[in-house]
Amino acid sequence: MTNATSYKVYWSTTSGAALGSGSKAGANSASYVANGLTNTTTYYFVVTGINQAGESAASSEVSAVPLPADTCLATDPATFVSCAHDVQAETDSAILVKGALLCSGAQSCAVSFHDVPVTIQGIEGASIRRLDHHDVALIQVVNSSDVVIKDLAIDEDADVPCLPVSNTNPPVDNPACGRTIDLYGATEVNLEDLTIAYSKSAAVIISNSGDTSVSHVRFIAPNLFGLQVGALRGSFLVADCLFWHSASNALVISDAHGIAQAPLLVATTLFEHNHRADVYYTCGPQSNEQCPGGQILVPSDVDFLTVDHSAIVLGSSDATSTPADGVELGAVRTHDVVFANDDIHSESSWGIGADADPVDFARVSVVDDKLYNNGTDPDYLGVDIGNFPAGVVTETGTCHTPTCTMVPVGGIWALPGQPVSWTSNDLTDPMVTVNGTIVATVPNGQTVAPRGAIVVLLDGANEIDRVIVP
C-alpha cells in the first residue's frame, strides 16, 4: 500500500488461512519478529498496509519454518547430502527434511554416518524418493550413540526391479539391491512415523544395537525383509506398525534377549500377506527349491518375546505353491515366547509353526488368541499350531472362529503422486477421513487426497493410524 502508516502481519499454520490471526507491526517498520512459534512447524504469513483510507488487501502468502539451533534444513538431494556432512562433522546435530526430495544418479541422497548421534526428521509430509542406483543403503549409521529417524515417507520406486539374492545355495546377495536403512552398533534406536516402500532388499536392518523402538512405521512391499533385527543388546519394541506384502519374511528377530519383567514386545501391529515371493532356494532334497517360511521369523537365540494384540493374516506366495506360516519359530535356543490376544488366520501353512530338529527349545505359550483357517495348503492339514515337540507349547483360552474375538488394527500410507492406501483387520466401523471429512467406510482401499492433507483411518471414534500426504 502506498503511503502506509503501519502494517499488520498475519500468520497461520494452515495455508490460505493466514488472516485468522495476526499482530500489528510498528509504523513503517521494515521488519517484524514473530516470537513464541513452535520449531519445525510451517507458518504462513501475509502482510497488509494501513493508512487513513483503511487496510489494504493481503500480500502474497509466504511460508517459513523455525528451526532449533544446530539444525540443518534439507530441501533437495544436494542439501540432504550436505546436511549429512555437517552432522558427521558435528557442526549440526540434526537434519530436517522439507518437501519432496527426488533422487537420481549415483549416490544421490545416500548418506552415511559413523560415531556421531544422528537425527533425521521430516516436516509435514516430507518424502525421499530414490529413482535409480539402489546399490547402497539410503541411510547408513555405524556406532552412533543415538539414532532417530521420524516423520518421513521413503519411496524406493516400485517400477525398479531388483532380485536381492540369487536362487542358489548358498544364496548370494545382489550388490545392486541395497537396503533402505542400515543401522549397526547404535546405543539407542528410535524409528517413528515412517513409511518405507518398495525397498530393493531389506527395508531396515538393525544389528548389534541397544534399546530399539519402532513405532508407527509402515513397511510396504520390500523385495526381501521389512525389519531384520539381530544381536540386540537392549530392549525391543515394535508397536502400531504395518508390514504389508514383504517378498520374504516381514519381521526377523534373532540373537535378542528380553527378561520376564520386560520381554521383547511386538504389539498392536498388522502383518498382511508377507512371504509372498519365496526368495530363498535352499530347501528340498537337493537344496535347490524355494523355501516355505513365516511372516514373522524367529530363527534362533531368542528369549522372552511377546506378540500381543496383533494380527497376522494371509501368509502365502503369489506365484508358487510354497506355503507360509504366520509365525515360524526356528526352534534353536529359543525360550519363553508368548502369543497373547492375537488374530492369526488364513495362513497357507501353520498359524504358528516350529521347524524340525529343535535344539534347546522351550516354553511357547498361546494365550487368548484367535486362530482359524490356517494350514490351507494340503500338506499342513488345516492345522493352526504345528510341529511342536511334546511339552513345548501350551494353549490357554484360544478360539477358532472369525468372530470369537476382535483384534482391530490397521495402517494407512501415502507416497508422493500416488493414492492414499489403507488396510485393516477386524474394524467394526471402518472410516477414512481427509481433513476431517469422511471419504470411505470400507476396511481397505484407496483414495485421492491433496499434498499436505491429513488422512486418518478410524474404527468409529478410535483412531487407528494417520498420515500427512507427502
PLY file of the C-alpha trace (Angstrom):
ply
format ascii 1.0
element vertex 470
property float x
property float y
property float z
element edge 469
property int vertex1
property int vertex2
end_header
0.00 0.00 0.00
1.30 3.42 -0.95
1.77 5.80 1.99
1.10 3.15 4.62
1.38 4.46 8.16
1.57 0.98 9.69
1.36 -2.66 8.76
-0.27 -5.81 10.02
1.37 -9.23 9.81
-0.99 -12.21 9.83
0.02 -15.81 10.19
-1.44 -19.29 10.40
-0.26 -22.87 10.47
-2.59 -23.60 7.54
-2.04 -22.29 4.05
-4.81 -20.00 2.84
-5.99 -19.12 6.35
-3.34 -16.56 7.22
-5.85 -13.81 8.10
-7.04 -15.85 11.06
-4.59 -14.24 13.50
-2.05 -11.51 13.40
-0.01 -8.78 15.02
0.44 -5.13 14.20
3.94 -4.14 13.25
5.48 -0.76 14.04
4.76 2.25 11.88
6.51 1.94 8.53
8.54 -0.91 10.01
10.74 -2.69 7.51
10.80 -5.91 9.56
8.83 -7.86 12.12
9.92 -10.63 14.51
7.33 -13.32 15.27
8.03 -14.76 18.71
6.67 -17.81 20.50
6.48 -20.06 17.44
6.95 -23.83 17.53
10.05 -25.32 15.96
9.63 -27.49 12.82
6.08 -26.17 12.26
5.38 -24.41 8.97
3.89 -20.91 9.39
2.19 -18.97 6.59
2.38 -15.17 6.53
0.68 -12.27 4.73
1.07 -8.53 5.25
-1.44 -5.68 4.91
-0.82 -1.95 4.93
-2.87 0.64 6.85
-3.39 4.36 6.27
-6.22 6.86 6.65
-8.15 5.07 3.87
-8.18 1.79 5.80
-6.49 -1.59 5.46
-5.24 -2.95 2.16
-5.73 -6.38 0.69
-3.34 -9.07 1.82
0.01 -9.58 0.15
1.03 -12.83 -1.48
1.48 -15.60 1.07
4.96 -16.73 2.13
5.94 -19.54 4.48
8.75 -20.18 6.94
9.78 -22.94 9.34
11.50 -22.02 12.63
14.31 -24.45 13.37
16.14 -25.42 16.54
19.73 -24.30 16.84
22.34 -26.53 15.20
19.77 -27.95 12.78
20.28 -28.26 9.03
17.38 -27.90 6.59
17.38 -30.20 3.53
15.11 -29.26 0.64
16.71 -31.23 -2.21
19.18 -34.12 -2.67
22.23 -31.85 -2.62
21.31 -30.14 0.65
20.38 -33.50 2.20
23.87 -34.84 1.49
25.45 -31.55 2.59
23.49 -31.64 5.85
24.73 -35.20 6.44
28.31 -33.97 6.10
27.56 -31.25 8.68
26.11 -33.78 11.12
29.12 -36.05 10.62
31.41 -33.07 11.31
29.24 -32.24 14.35
28.65 -28.68 13.16
24.94 -29.56 13.13
23.08 -32.03 15.30
20.04 -32.88 13.18
18.65 -32.86 9.63
15.16 -31.61 8.89
13.77 -32.64 5.51
11.19 -30.37 3.90
9.25 -31.09 0.72
9.82 -33.89 -1.77
13.40 -34.98 -2.47
13.63 -36.70 -5.84
16.90 -38.65 -6.04
18.55 -39.76 -9.28
22.16 -40.56 -10.06
24.97 -42.42 -8.34
24.98 -41.82 -4.57
22.11 -39.33 -4.86
20.55 -38.89 -1.39
22.68 -41.74 0.01
24.12 -40.65 3.37
26.31 -42.39 5.94
27.38 -41.57 9.47
29.76 -43.08 11.99
30.42 -42.42 15.66
28.06 -39.42 15.93
24.42 -39.09 17.09
22.02 -38.90 14.13
18.58 -37.31 13.91
16.71 -37.15 10.59
13.17 -35.75 10.71
10.66 -34.78 8.06
8.44 -31.71 8.19
4.75 -32.01 7.30
4.68 -34.83 4.78
8.32 -34.73 3.72
9.46 -37.50 1.41
12.55 -39.02 -0.20
12.12 -40.93 -3.46
15.05 -42.80 -4.99
14.60 -43.46 -8.71
17.79 -45.38 -9.53
21.20 -46.51 -8.24
19.90 -48.63 -5.38
23.30 -50.24 -4.88
23.98 -48.62 -1.50
21.95 -48.10 1.64
20.00 -44.88 1.51
20.74 -44.15 5.20
23.60 -45.96 6.95
24.69 -45.36 10.55
27.57 -47.14 12.29
28.44 -46.94 16.00
26.21 -43.99 16.81
25.20 -43.21 20.37
21.62 -42.40 19.30
19.68 -42.75 16.05
16.32 -41.03 15.49
14.58 -41.20 12.10
10.99 -39.99 12.00
8.14 -38.32 10.10
9.23 -39.31 6.59
7.93 -41.22 3.58
10.75 -43.07 1.80
9.91 -44.49 -1.62
12.40 -46.73 -3.43
10.24 -46.77 -6.60
8.10 -49.82 -7.32
8.92 -49.66 -11.03
12.60 -50.57 -10.49
13.01 -54.39 -10.30
15.75 -55.92 -8.16
16.34 -59.53 -7.05
18.08 -59.17 -3.69
19.60 -62.67 -3.57
20.50 -65.33 -6.13
18.47 -68.53 -6.46
21.48 -70.60 -5.45
22.60 -72.47 -2.36
24.18 -70.72 -0.62
22.37 -67.57 -1.75
24.49 -64.61 -2.82
23.45 -61.03 -2.08
22.93 -58.88 -5.16
25.08 -55.75 -4.68
22.71 -53.77 -6.91
19.92 -54.14 -4.34
20.81 -52.06 -1.30
18.97 -51.73 1.99
17.00 -48.61 2.72
18.07 -48.06 6.35
21.12 -49.90 7.72
21.96 -49.37 11.41
24.84 -51.03 13.23
26.18 -50.53 16.73
23.79 -47.82 17.93
23.32 -47.28 21.64
19.65 -46.40 21.10
17.39 -46.52 18.02
14.06 -44.75 17.57
12.17 -45.12 14.28
8.81 -43.36 14.34
6.07 -42.33 11.91
7.81 -43.60 8.78
6.62 -45.13 5.54
9.30 -47.22 3.79
8.10 -48.52 0.45
9.47 -50.86 -2.23
12.91 -51.40 -0.69
15.15 -53.38 -3.03
16.44 -55.57 -0.19
15.54 -55.22 3.49
13.73 -52.02 4.39
15.51 -51.77 7.77
18.32 -53.78 9.33
19.29 -53.10 12.95
22.20 -55.10 14.35
24.44 -55.08 17.39
22.47 -52.20 18.87
20.92 -51.27 22.19
17.41 -50.15 23.14
15.30 -50.21 19.96
11.84 -48.72 19.40
9.96 -48.97 16.09
6.54 -47.30 16.21
4.01 -46.23 13.57
6.26 -47.50 10.77
4.70 -48.85 7.58
6.85 -51.40 5.74
5.38 -51.56 2.24
6.34 -54.33 -0.21
10.10 -54.69 0.33
11.91 -57.08 -2.01
13.34 -59.00 0.97
12.52 -58.30 4.64
10.60 -55.50 6.29
12.61 -55.33 9.53
15.57 -57.57 10.39
16.94 -57.32 13.92
19.88 -59.24 15.37
22.46 -59.15 18.13
20.37 -56.77 20.23
21.90 -55.51 23.46
18.84 -53.81 24.97
15.07 -53.55 24.93
12.95 -54.06 21.82
9.53 -52.67 20.89
7.56 -52.83 17.66
4.22 -51.05 18.13
1.38 -49.83 15.89
3.19 -50.85 12.71
2.15 -52.31 9.38
4.06 -55.00 7.47
2.46 -55.37 4.03
3.47 -57.64 1.14
7.10 -58.32 2.02
8.69 -60.66 -0.53
10.28 -62.75 2.23
9.73 -62.54 6.00
8.21 -59.32 7.28
9.97 -59.36 10.68
13.10 -61.36 11.52
14.36 -61.44 15.13
17.48 -63.36 16.18
20.04 -63.19 18.95
17.78 -60.99 21.09
17.08 -61.46 24.76
14.38 -59.95 26.92
13.60 -60.76 30.52
10.39 -61.91 32.15
9.66 -58.44 33.56
10.46 -56.68 30.26
10.08 -59.01 27.27
10.87 -58.15 23.68
7.49 -56.87 22.50
5.54 -56.74 19.24
2.18 -55.05 19.89
-0.90 -53.77 18.01
0.75 -54.47 14.64
-0.74 -55.82 11.41
1.15 -58.34 9.25
-0.68 -58.87 5.96
0.31 -61.13 3.06
4.03 -61.33 3.68
6.42 -64.06 2.50
4.74 -63.67 -0.88
7.64 -64.38 -3.27
9.78 -67.21 -1.77
13.14 -65.52 -2.24
15.43 -68.30 -0.97
16.12 -71.53 -2.90
17.82 -73.60 -0.20
15.19 -76.24 0.55
14.17 -79.63 -0.81
16.19 -82.86 -1.19
18.71 -81.20 -3.49
18.62 -77.89 -1.58
17.56 -76.01 -4.67
13.86 -75.48 -4.09
12.01 -72.45 -2.83
11.56 -72.41 0.93
8.41 -72.12 2.99
8.62 -69.59 5.79
6.74 -67.31 8.11
5.53 -63.74 8.12
7.39 -63.46 11.44
10.62 -65.50 11.63
12.44 -66.23 14.88
15.37 -68.38 13.64
17.39 -68.82 16.84
18.70 -67.43 20.12
15.68 -65.53 21.37
14.43 -65.37 24.96
11.28 -63.72 26.32
9.44 -62.48 23.24
5.77 -61.45 23.41
3.49 -60.81 20.42
0.39 -59.08 21.76
-2.85 -57.70 20.26
-1.51 -58.13 16.73
-2.98 -59.61 13.55
-1.00 -61.93 11.27
-3.04 -62.75 8.19
-2.88 -64.11 4.63
0.62 -65.56 4.60
1.05 -67.11 1.17
3.02 -66.96 -2.04
1.67 -65.10 -5.05
3.39 -67.10 -7.78
4.10 -70.58 -6.41
2.57 -73.20 -4.16
5.19 -72.70 -1.45
3.29 -72.22 1.82
3.86 -69.62 4.54
3.30 -69.67 8.30
2.01 -66.79 10.31
4.96 -67.29 12.66
7.95 -69.57 12.06
9.99 -70.48 15.14
13.42 -71.84 14.25
13.36 -73.92 17.44
17.05 -73.36 18.21
17.97 -71.89 21.60
14.60 -70.20 21.87
12.64 -69.90 25.12
9.63 -68.16 26.64
7.75 -66.95 23.58
4.18 -65.75 24.23
1.37 -65.05 21.75
-1.43 -63.21 23.56
-4.68 -61.68 22.28
-3.64 -62.07 18.64
-5.58 -62.91 15.47
-3.67 -65.34 13.24
-5.65 -66.58 10.27
-5.62 -67.64 6.63
-2.00 -68.78 6.55
-1.23 -71.36 3.86
0.96 -73.21 6.37
0.51 -73.28 10.15
-0.64 -70.21 12.02
2.25 -70.79 14.45
4.80 -73.41 13.46
8.09 -74.81 14.67
10.94 -76.01 12.48
12.12 -79.59 12.67
15.10 -80.76 14.72
14.71 -78.49 17.79
17.72 -77.64 19.95
17.23 -76.12 23.40
13.63 -75.09 22.66
11.18 -74.48 25.50
8.07 -72.71 26.78
5.90 -71.34 23.98
2.51 -70.06 25.21
-0.59 -69.26 23.18
-2.96 -67.26 25.37
-6.41 -65.93 24.41
-5.62 -65.93 20.68
-7.95 -66.25 17.71
-6.65 -68.92 15.29
-8.62 -70.08 12.28
-8.38 -71.10 8.62
-4.67 -71.88 8.83
-2.85 -74.73 7.13
-4.81 -74.20 3.92
-2.04 -75.88 1.90
-2.96 -79.61 1.80
0.41 -80.60 3.29
-0.50 -78.81 6.51
-3.89 -80.46 7.05
-5.69 -77.33 8.26
-3.63 -77.16 11.46
-3.41 -73.88 13.37
-0.39 -74.77 15.52
2.06 -77.33 14.21
5.24 -79.34 14.50
5.99 -78.58 18.15
7.82 -81.16 20.26
5.81 -82.54 23.12
5.67 -80.24 26.12
6.99 -77.09 24.40
3.72 -75.33 23.52
0.68 -74.70 25.74
-2.67 -73.17 24.75
-4.96 -71.26 27.09
-8.21 -69.62 26.05
-7.68 -69.86 22.29
-10.68 -69.84 19.97
-11.06 -70.89 16.36
-13.76 -68.87 14.58
-13.61 -65.49 12.81
-15.96 -63.76 15.24
-14.89 -65.26 18.57
-12.89 -62.13 19.47
-11.80 -58.96 17.69
-8.31 -57.56 17.07
-8.79 -54.10 15.48
-5.52 -53.00 13.89
-4.54 -51.39 10.61
-2.33 -48.98 8.73
-2.57 -46.18 6.20
0.18 -44.95 3.91
0.82 -42.33 1.25
3.58 -41.72 -1.28
4.10 -38.65 -3.49
1.84 -38.60 -6.51
0.04 -41.82 -5.55
-3.33 -42.55 -3.96
-3.54 -42.95 -0.21
-3.91 -46.65 0.66
-5.09 -48.41 3.80
-5.73 -51.89 5.12
-7.10 -53.20 8.41
-8.21 -56.18 10.45
-11.45 -56.56 12.43
-12.58 -52.92 12.33
-16.30 -52.92 13.16
-16.90 -49.36 11.96
-14.11 -48.51 9.49
-13.83 -44.93 8.28
-11.27 -42.86 6.43
-11.31 -39.07 6.69
-9.46 -36.43 4.69
-9.05 -33.20 6.66
-11.95 -34.31 8.87
-14.37 -35.26 6.07
-15.39 -38.91 5.72
-14.38 -40.25 2.28
-14.71 -44.02 2.76
-16.28 -46.57 5.08
-14.57 -49.78 3.95
-11.83 -51.77 5.76
-9.29 -51.45 2.93
-8.96 -49.36 -0.20
-7.55 -46.21 -1.74
-8.49 -42.57 -2.01
-7.01 -39.45 -3.59
-6.02 -36.59 -1.30
-4.03 -33.39 -1.92
-0.49 -32.88 -0.67
-0.50 -31.79 2.95
-3.89 -33.33 3.71
-4.31 -35.20 6.98
-5.78 -38.65 6.28
-7.00 -40.71 9.24
-8.08 -44.35 9.50
-10.63 -44.84 12.28
-12.69 -47.57 13.85
-15.69 -45.50 14.87
-14.29 -42.86 17.19
-11.00 -44.72 17.73
-8.06 -43.58 15.63
-6.08 -46.47 14.14
-3.50 -44.56 12.06
-2.91 -41.25 10.24
-0.63 -39.76 7.61
0.11 -36.35 6.15
0.07 -36.73 2.37
3.60 -36.03 1.02
0 1
1 2
2 3
3 4
4 5
5 6
6 7
7 8
8 9
9 10
10 11
11 12
12 13
13 14
14 15
15 16
16 17
17 18
18 19
19 20
20 21
21 22
22 23
23 24
24 25
25 26
26 27
27 28
28 29
29 30
30 31
31 32
32 33
33 34
34 35
35 36
36 37
37 38
38 39
39 40
40 41
41 42
42 43
43 44
44 45
45 46
46 47
47 48
48 49
49 50
50 51
51 52
52 53
53 54
54 55
55 56
56 57
57 58
58 59
59 60
60 61
61 62
62 63
63 64
64 65
65 66
66 67
67 68
68 69
69 70
70 71
71 72
72 73
73 74
74 75
75 76
76 77
77 78
78 79
79 80
80 81
81 82
82 83
83 84
84 85
85 86
86 87
87 88
88 89
89 90
90 91
91 92
92 93
93 94
94 95
95 96
96 97
97 98
98 99
99 100
100 101
101 102
102 103
103 104
104 105
105 106
106 107
107 108
108 109
109 110
110 111
111 112
112 113
113 114
114 115
115 116
116 117
117 118
118 119
119 120
120 121
121 122
122 123
123 124
124 125
125 126
126 127
127 128
128 129
129 130
130 131
131 132
132 133
133 134
134 135
135 136
136 137
137 138
138 139
139 140
140 141
141 142
142 143
143 144
144 145
145 146
146 147
147 148
148 149
149 150
150 151
151 152
152 153
153 154
154 155
155 156
156 157
157 158
158 159
159 160
160 161
161 162
162 163
163 164
164 165
165 166
166 167
167 168
168 169
169 170
170 171
171 172
172 173
173 174
174 175
175 176
176 177
177 178
178 179
179 180
180 181
181 182
182 183
183 184
184 185
185 186
186 187
187 188
188 189
189 190
190 191
191 192
192 193
193 194
194 195
195 196
196 197
197 198
198 199
199 200
200 201
201 202
202 203
203 204
204 205
205 206
206 207
207 208
208 209
209 210
210 211
211 212
212 213
213 214
214 215
215 216
216 217
217 218
218 219
219 220
220 221
221 222
222 223
223 224
224 225
225 226
226 227
227 228
228 229
229 230
230 231
231 232
232 233
233 234
234 235
235 236
236 237
237 238
238 239
239 240
240 241
241 242
242 243
243 244
244 245
245 246
246 247
247 248
248 249
249 250
250 251
251 252
252 253
253 254
254 255
255 256
256 257
257 258
258 259
259 260
260 261
261 262
262 263
263 264
264 265
265 266
266 267
267 268
268 269
269 270
270 271
271 272
272 273
273 274
274 275
275 276
276 277
277 278
278 279
279 280
280 281
281 282
282 283
283 284
284 285
285 286
286 287
287 288
288 289
289 290
290 291
291 292
292 293
293 294
294 295
295 296
296 297
297 298
298 299
299 300
300 301
301 302
302 303
303 304
304 305
305 306
306 307
307 308
308 309
309 310
310 311
311 312
312 313
313 314
314 315
315 316
316 317
317 318
318 319
319 320
320 321
321 322
322 323
323 324
324 325
325 326
326 327
327 328
328 329
329 330
330 331
331 332
332 333
333 334
334 335
335 336
336 337
337 338
338 339
339 340
340 341
341 342
342 343
343 344
344 345
345 346
346 347
347 348
348 349
349 350
350 351
351 352
352 353
353 354
354 355
355 356
356 357
357 358
358 359
359 360
360 361
361 362
362 363
363 364
364 365
365 366
366 367
367 368
368 369
369 370
370 371
371 372
372 373
373 374
374 375
375 376
376 377
377 378
378 379
379 380
380 381
381 382
382 383
383 384
384 385
385 386
386 387
387 388
388 389
389 390
390 391
391 392
392 393
393 394
394 395
395 396
396 397
397 398
398 399
399 400
400 401
401 402
402 403
403 404
404 405
405 406
406 407
407 408
408 409
409 410
410 411
411 412
412 413
413 414
414 415
415 416
416 417
417 418
418 419
419 420
420 421
421 422
422 423
423 424
424 425
425 426
426 427
427 428
428 429
429 430
430 431
431 432
432 433
433 434
434 435
435 436
436 437
437 438
438 439
439 440
440 441
441 442
442 443
443 444
444 445
445 446
446 447
447 448
448 449
449 450
450 451
451 452
452 453
453 454
454 455
455 456
456 457
457 458
458 459
459 460
460 461
461 462
462 463
463 464
464 465
465 466
466 467
467 468
468 469
